[in-house]
Amino acid sequence: MTGFAQLFQFDAGHPALPGHFPGQPLVPGVLLLEQLALALRAWRGQRLVSVPEAKFVAPLRPGESARLELTPTAASASRAHFRIERDGTLLARGVIEGEA
């Protein structure tokens, strides 16, 4: 099975942003995880059940575009590697697991 990729961004008016670092808003990691769940559903029709590995290495700010990539793992049809990048800069990476 081939991988999956999509672009996304969060508007500065998103309801999760007020209070999340006032004056220096950052997109919360939970919103990035939500994008992973939506991507897994679109790619494989699976519901996200766990995130056994995740590393957030750089922030995403409101209005910035990011690219999410999912690639299959050799070990399991229910697991996938993920990467989220902005202009070639790694923002997050890890492994997600969908329903079997």
CNS distance restraints for C-alpha pairs under 8 A (distance, minus, plus):
assign (resid   1 and name CA) (resid  72 and name CA) 6.98 0.50 0.50
assign (resid   2 and name CA) (resid  71 and name CA) 6.96 0.50 0.50
assign (resid   2 and name CA) (resid  72 and name CA) 7.16 0.50 0.50
assign (resid   3 and name CA) (resid  69 and name CA) 7.19 0.50 0.50
assign (resid   3 and name CA) (resid  70 and name CA) 5.47 0.50 0.50
assign (resid   3 and name CA) (resid  71 and name CA) 4.40 0.50 0.50
assign (resid   3 and name CA) (resid  72 and name CA) 6.37 0.50 0.50
assign (resid   4 and name CA) (resid  39 and name CA) 7.79 0.50 0.50
assign (resid   4 and name CA) (resid  43 and name CA) 6.25 0.50 0.50
assign (resid   4 and name CA) (resid  69 and name CA) 5.69 0.50 0.50
assign (resid   4 and name CA) (resid  70 and name CA) 5.09 0.50 0.50
assign (resid   4 and name CA) (resid  71 and name CA) 6.59 0.50 0.50
assign (resid   5 and name CA) (resid  67 and name CA) 6.95 0.50 0.50
assign (resid   5 and name CA) (resid  68 and name CA) 5.50 0.50 0.50
assign (resid   5 and name CA) (resid  69 and name CA) 4.39 0.50 0.50
assign (resid   5 and name CA) (resid  70 and name CA) 6.34 0.50 0.50
assign (resid   6 and name CA) (resid  39 and name CA) 7.74 0.50 0.50
assign (resid   6 and name CA) (resid  67 and name CA) 5.74 0.50 0.50
assign (resid   6 and name CA) (resid  68 and name CA) 5.44 0.50 0.50
assign (resid   6 and name CA) (resid  69 and name CA) 6.80 0.50 0.50
assign (resid   7 and name CA) (resid  65 and name CA) 6.67 0.50 0.50
assign (resid   7 and name CA) (resid  66 and name CA) 5.60 0.50 0.50
assign (resid   7 and name CA) (resid  67 and name CA) 4.48 0.50 0.50
assign (resid   7 and name CA) (resid  68 and name CA) 6.26 0.50 0.50
assign (resid   8 and name CA) (resid  65 and name CA) 5.70 0.50 0.50
assign (resid   8 and name CA) (resid  66 and name CA) 5.48 0.50 0.50
assign (resid   8 and name CA) (resid  67 and name CA) 6.49 0.50 0.50
assign (resid   8 and name CA) (resid  68 and name CA) 7.72 0.50 0.50
assign (resid   9 and name CA) (resid  62 and name CA) 7.07 0.50 0.50
assign (resid   9 and name CA) (resid  63 and name CA) 5.96 0.50 0.50
assign (resid   9 and name CA) (resid  64 and name CA) 5.84 0.50 0.50
assign (resid   9 and name CA) (resid  65 and name CA) 4.73 0.50 0.50
assign (resid   9 and name CA) (resid  66 and name CA) 6.15 0.50 0.50
assign (resid  10 and name CA) (resid  14 and name CA) 6.59 0.50 0.50
assign (resid  10 and name CA) (resid  27 and name CA) 7.46 0.50 0.50
assign (resid  10 and name CA) (resid  62 and name CA) 5.27 0.50 0.50
assign (resid  10 and name CA) (resid  63 and name CA) 5.66 0.50 0.50
assign (resid  10 and name CA) (resid  64 and name CA) 7.31 0.50 0.50
assign (resid  10 and name CA) (resid  65 and name CA) 7.93 0.50 0.50
assign (resid  11 and name CA) (resid  62 and name CA) 5.48 0.50 0.50
assign (resid  11 and name CA) (resid  63 and name CA) 5.21 0.50 0.50
assign (resid  12 and name CA) (resid  17 and name CA) 7.18 0.50 0.50
assign (resid  12 and name CA) (resid  62 and name CA) 4.91 0.50 0.50
assign (resid  12 and name CA) (resid  63 and name CA) 6.18 0.50 0.50
assign (resid  13 and name CA) (resid  17 and name CA) 7.30 0.50 0.50
assign (resid  16 and name CA) (resid  20 and name CA) 7.43 0.50 0.50
assign (resid  16 and name CA) (resid  28 and name CA) 7.66 0.50 0.50
assign (resid  17 and name CA) (resid  25 and name CA) 6.46 0.50 0.50
assign (resid  17 and name CA) (resid  26 and name CA) 7.12 0.50 0.50
assign (resid  17 and name CA) (resid  27 and name CA) 6.68 0.50 0.50
assign (resid  17 and name CA) (resid  28 and name CA) 7.60 0.50 0.50
assign (resid  18 and name CA) (resid  22 and name CA) 6.71 0.50 0.50
assign (resid  18 and name CA) (resid  25 and name CA) 7.59 0.50 0.50
assign (resid  20 and name CA) (resid  25 and name CA) 5.89 0.50 0.50
assign (resid  20 and name CA) (resid  26 and name CA) 6.52 0.50 0.50
assign (resid  20 and name CA) (resid  27 and name CA) 7.85 0.50 0.50
assign (resid  20 and name CA) (resid  28 and name CA) 7.33 0.50 0.50
assign (resid  21 and name CA) (resid  25 and name CA) 5.07 0.50 0.50
assign (resid  21 and name CA) (resid  26 and name CA) 6.60 0.50 0.50
assign (resid  25 and name CA) (resid  61 and name CA) 6.33 0.50 0.50
assign (resid  25 and name CA) (resid  62 and name CA) 6.95 0.50 0.50
assign (resid  26 and name CA) (resid  59 and name CA) 6.43 0.50 0.50
assign (resid  26 and name CA) (resid  60 and name CA) 5.88 0.50 0.50
assign (resid  26 and name CA) (resid  61 and name CA) 4.68 0.50 0.50
assign (resid  26 and name CA) (resid  62 and name CA) 6.51 0.50 0.50
assign (resid  27 and name CA) (resid  31 and name CA) 6.77 0.50 0.50
assign (resid  27 and name CA) (resid  32 and name CA) 7.66 0.50 0.50
assign (resid  27 and name CA) (resid  59 and name CA) 7.25 0.50 0.50
assign (resid  27 and name CA) (resid  60 and name CA) 5.55 0.50 0.50
assign (resid  27 and name CA) (resid  61 and name CA) 5.58 0.50 0.50
assign (resid  27 and name CA) (resid  62 and name CA) 6.22 0.50 0.50
assign (resid  28 and name CA) (resid  32 and name CA) 7.01 0.50 0.50
assign (resid  29 and name CA) (resid  33 and name CA) 6.30 0.50 0.50
assign (resid  29 and name CA) (resid  56 and name CA) 7.70 0.50 0.50
assign (resid  30 and name CA) (resid  34 and name CA) 6.16 0.50 0.50
assign (resid  31 and name CA) (resid  35 and name CA) 6.37 0.50 0.50
assign (resid  32 and name CA) (resid  36 and name CA) 6.46 0.50 0.50
assign (resid  33 and name CA) (resid  37 and name CA) 6.32 0.50 0.50
assign (resid  34 and name CA) (resid  38 and name CA) 6.26 0.50 0.50
assign (resid  35 and name CA) (resid  39 and name CA) 6.05 0.50 0.50
assign (resid  36 and name CA) (resid  40 and name CA) 6.06 0.50 0.50
assign (resid  36 and name CA) (resid  68 and name CA) 7.64 0.50 0.50
assign (resid  36 and name CA) (resid  82 and name CA) 7.92 0.50 0.50
assign (resid  37 and name CA) (resid  41 and name CA) 6.28 0.50 0.50
assign (resid  37 and name CA) (resid  47 and name CA) 6.75 0.50 0.50
assign (resid  37 and name CA) (resid  48 and name CA) 5.28 0.50 0.50
assign (resid  38 and name CA) (resid  42 and name CA) 6.25 0.50 0.50
assign (resid  39 and name CA) (resid  43 and name CA) 5.96 0.50 0.50
assign (resid  39 and name CA) (resid  70 and name CA) 7.97 0.50 0.50
assign (resid  40 and name CA) (resid  44 and name CA) 5.73 0.50 0.50
assign (resid  40 and name CA) (resid  45 and name CA) 6.62 0.50 0.50
assign (resid  40 and name CA) (resid  46 and name CA) 5.95 0.50 0.50
assign (resid  40 and name CA) (resid  47 and name CA) 6.96 0.50 0.50
assign (resid  40 and name CA) (resid  48 and name CA) 6.90 0.50 0.50
assign (resid  40 and name CA) (resid  70 and name CA) 7.79 0.50 0.50
assign (resid  40 and name CA) (resid  98 and name CA) 7.39 0.50 0.50
assign (resid  41 and name CA) (resid  45 and name CA) 4.19 0.50 0.50
assign (resid  41 and name CA) (resid  46 and name CA) 4.80 0.50 0.50
assign (resid  41 and name CA) (resid  47 and name CA) 5.89 0.50 0.50
assign (resid  41 and name CA) (resid  48 and name CA) 7.70 0.50 0.50
assign (resid  42 and name CA) (resid  46 and name CA) 7.97 0.50 0.50
assign (resid  46 and name CA) (resid  98 and name CA) 5.39 0.50 0.50
assign (resid  46 and name CA) (resid  99 and name CA) 5.64 0.50 0.50
assign (resid  46 and name CA) (resid 100 and name CA) 7.87 0.50 0.50
assign (resid  47 and name CA) (resid  98 and name CA) 5.31 0.50 0.50
assign (resid  47 and name CA) (resid  99 and name CA) 5.59 0.50 0.50
assign (resid  48 and name CA) (resid  96 and name CA) 7.18 0.50 0.50
assign (resid  48 and name CA) (resid  97 and name CA) 5.99 0.50 0.50
assign (resid  48 and name CA) (resid  98 and name CA) 4.40 0.50 0.50
assign (resid  48 and name CA) (resid  99 and name CA) 6.50 0.50 0.50
assign (resid  49 and name CA) (resid  96 and name CA) 7.89 0.50 0.50
assign (resid  49 and name CA) (resid  97 and name CA) 5.80 0.50 0.50
assign (resid  49 and name CA) (resid  98 and name CA) 5.22 0.50 0.50
assign (resid  49 and name CA) (resid  99 and name CA) 6.09 0.50 0.50
assign (resid  50 and name CA) (resid  96 and name CA) 5.95 0.50 0.50
assign (resid  50 and name CA) (resid  97 and name CA) 5.17 0.50 0.50
assign (resid  50 and name CA) (resid  98 and name CA) 6.99 0.50 0.50
assign (resid  51 and name CA) (resid  94 and name CA) 7.80 0.50 0.50
assign (resid  51 and name CA) (resid  95 and name CA) 6.05 0.50 0.50
assign (resid  51 and name CA) (resid  96 and name CA) 4.48 0.50 0.50
assign (resid  51 and name CA) (resid  97 and name CA) 6.15 0.50 0.50
assign (resid  52 and name CA) (resid  94 and name CA) 7.83 0.50 0.50
assign (resid  52 and name CA) (resid  95 and name CA) 6.02 0.50 0.50
assign (resid  52 and name CA) (resid  96 and name CA) 6.25 0.50 0.50
assign (resid  52 and name CA) (resid  97 and name CA) 7.38 0.50 0.50
assign (resid  53 and name CA) (resid  94 and name CA) 4.91 0.50 0.50
assign (resid  53 and name CA) (resid  95 and name CA) 5.05 0.50 0.50
assign (resid  53 and name CA) (resid  96 and name CA) 7.09 0.50 0.50
assign (resid  54 and name CA) (resid  92 and name CA) 7.07 0.50 0.50
assign (resid  54 and name CA) (resid  93 and name CA) 5.78 0.50 0.50
assign (resid  54 and name CA) (resid  94 and name CA) 4.28 0.50 0.50
assign (resid  54 and name CA) (resid  95 and name CA) 6.47 0.50 0.50
assign (resid  55 and name CA) (resid  92 and name CA) 5.47 0.50 0.50
assign (resid  55 and name CA) (resid  93 and name CA) 5.44 0.50 0.50
assign (resid  55 and name CA) (resid  94 and name CA) 6.12 0.50 0.50
assign (resid  56 and name CA) (resid  91 and name CA) 5.91 0.50 0.50
assign (resid  56 and name CA) (resid  92 and name CA) 4.31 0.50 0.50
assign (resid  56 and name CA) (resid  93 and name CA) 6.75 0.50 0.50
assign (resid  57 and name CA) (resid  90 and name CA) 6.89 0.50 0.50
assign (resid  57 and name CA) (resid  91 and name CA) 5.19 0.50 0.50
assign (resid  57 and name CA) (resid  92 and name CA) 5.70 0.50 0.50
assign (resid  58 and name CA) (resid  90 and name CA) 6.85 0.50 0.50
assign (resid  58 and name CA) (resid  91 and name CA) 4.54 0.50 0.50
assign (resid  58 and name CA) (resid  92 and name CA) 7.12 0.50 0.50
assign (resid  59 and name CA) (resid  91 and name CA) 6.28 0.50 0.50
assign (resid  60 and name CA) (resid  64 and name CA) 6.69 0.50 0.50
assign (resid  60 and name CA) (resid  66 and name CA) 7.82 0.50 0.50
assign (resid  60 and name CA) (resid  86 and name CA) 7.75 0.50 0.50
assign (resid  60 and name CA) (resid  91 and name CA) 7.15 0.50 0.50
assign (resid  64 and name CA) (resid  86 and name CA) 7.62 0.50 0.50
assign (resid  65 and name CA) (resid  86 and name CA) 6.40 0.50 0.50
assign (resid  66 and name CA) (resid  84 and name CA) 6.56 0.50 0.50
assign (resid  66 and name CA) (resid  85 and name CA) 5.52 0.50 0.50
assign (resid  66 and name CA) (resid  86 and name CA) 4.61 0.50 0.50
assign (resid  66 and name CA) (resid  87 and name CA) 7.43 0.50 0.50
assign (resid  67 and name CA) (resid  83 and name CA) 7.99 0.50 0.50
assign (resid  67 and name CA) (resid  84 and name CA) 5.51 0.50 0.50
assign (resid  67 and name CA) (resid  85 and name CA) 5.22 0.50 0.50
assign (resid  67 and name CA) (resid  86 and name CA) 6.30 0.50 0.50
assign (resid  68 and name CA) (resid  82 and name CA) 7.13 0.50 0.50
assign (resid  68 and name CA) (resid  83 and name CA) 5.76 0.50 0.50
assign (resid  68 and name CA) (resid  84 and name CA) 4.45 0.50 0.50
assign (resid  68 and name CA) (resid  85 and name CA) 6.62 0.50 0.50
assign (resid  69 and name CA) (resid  82 and name CA) 5.54 0.50 0.50
assign (resid  69 and name CA) (resid  83 and name CA) 5.23 0.50 0.50
assign (resid  69 and name CA) (resid  84 and name CA) 6.42 0.50 0.50
assign (resid  70 and name CA) (resid  80 and name CA) 6.12 0.50 0.50
assign (resid  70 and name CA) (resid  81 and name CA) 5.64 0.50 0.50
assign (resid  70 and name CA) (resid  82 and name CA) 4.65 0.50 0.50
assign (resid  70 and name CA) (resid  83 and name CA) 6.79 0.50 0.50
assign (resid  71 and name CA) (resid  80 and name CA) 5.45 0.50 0.50
assign (resid  71 and name CA) (resid  81 and name CA) 5.24 0.50 0.50
assign (resid  71 and name CA) (resid  82 and name CA) 6.54 0.50 0.50
assign (resid  72 and name CA) (resid  76 and name CA) 8.00 0.50 0.50
assign (resid  72 and name CA) (resid  77 and name CA) 7.15 0.50 0.50
assign (resid  72 and name CA) (resid  79 and name CA) 6.68 0.50 0.50
assign (resid  72 and name CA) (resid  80 and name CA) 4.60 0.50 0.50
assign (resid  72 and name CA) (resid  81 and name CA) 6.32 0.50 0.50
assign (resid  73 and name CA) (resid  77 and name CA) 7.05 0.50 0.50
assign (resid  73 and name CA) (resid  79 and name CA) 6.04 0.50 0.50
assign (resid  73 and name CA) (resid  80 and name CA) 5.27 0.50 0.50
assign (resid  73 and name CA) (resid  81 and name CA) 6.47 0.50 0.50
assign (resid  75 and name CA) (resid  79 and name CA) 7.80 0.50 0.50
assign (resid  77 and name CA) (resid 100 and name CA) 7.47 0.50 0.50
assign (resid  78 and name CA) (resid  97 and name CA) 5.51 0.50 0.50
assign (resid  78 and name CA) (resid  98 and name CA) 5.06 0.50 0.50
assign (resid  78 and name CA) (resid  99 and name CA) 6.27 0.50 0.50
assign (resid  78 and name CA) (resid 100 and name CA) 5.30 0.50 0.50
assign (resid  79 and name CA) (resid  95 and name CA) 6.78 0.50 0.50
assign (resid  79 and name CA) (resid  96 and name CA) 5.65 0.50 0.50
assign (resid  79 and name CA) (resid  97 and name CA) 4.34 0.50 0.50
assign (resid  79 and name CA) (resid  98 and name CA) 6.25 0.50 0.50
assign (resid  80 and name CA) (resid  95 and name CA) 5.61 0.50 0.50
assign (resid  80 and name CA) (resid  96 and name CA) 5.47 0.50 0.50
assign (resid  80 and name CA) (resid  97 and name CA) 6.45 0.50 0.50
assign (resid  81 and name CA) (resid  93 and name CA) 7.46 0.50 0.50
assign (resid  81 and name CA) (resid  94 and name CA) 5.71 0.50 0.50
assign (resid  81 and name CA) (resid  95 and name CA) 4.45 0.50 0.50
assign (resid  81 and name CA) (resid  96 and name CA) 6.43 0.50 0.50
assign (resid  82 and name CA) (resid  92 and name CA) 7.89 0.50 0.50
assign (resid  82 and name CA) (resid  93 and name CA) 5.34 0.50 0.50
assign (resid  82 and name CA) (resid  94 and name CA) 5.35 0.50 0.50
assign (resid  82 and name CA) (resid  95 and name CA) 5.86 0.50 0.50
assign (resid  82 and name CA) (resid  96 and name CA) 7.16 0.50 0.50
assign (resid  83 and name CA) (resid  90 and name CA) 7.26 0.50 0.50
assign (resid  83 and name CA) (resid  91 and name CA) 7.61 0.50 0.50
assign (resid  83 and name CA) (resid  92 and name CA) 5.72 0.50 0.50
assign (resid  83 and name CA) (resid  93 and name CA) 4.37 0.50 0.50
assign (resid  83 and name CA) (resid  94 and name CA) 6.82 0.50 0.50
assign (resid  84 and name CA) (resid  90 and name CA) 6.18 0.50 0.50
assign (resid  84 and name CA) (resid  91 and name CA) 5.42 0.50 0.50
assign (resid  84 and name CA) (resid  92 and name CA) 5.09 0.50 0.50
assign (resid  84 and name CA) (resid  93 and name CA) 6.34 0.50 0.50
assign (resid  85 and name CA) (resid  89 and name CA) 5.24 0.50 0.50
assign (resid  85 and name CA) (resid  90 and name CA) 4.48 0.50 0.50
assign (resid  85 and name CA) (resid  91 and name CA) 5.16 0.50 0.50
assign (resid  85 and name CA) (resid  92 and name CA) 7.07 0.50 0.50
assign (resid  86 and name CA) (resid  90 and name CA) 6.63 0.50 0.50
assign (resid  86 and name CA) (resid  91 and name CA) 6.83 0.50 0.50
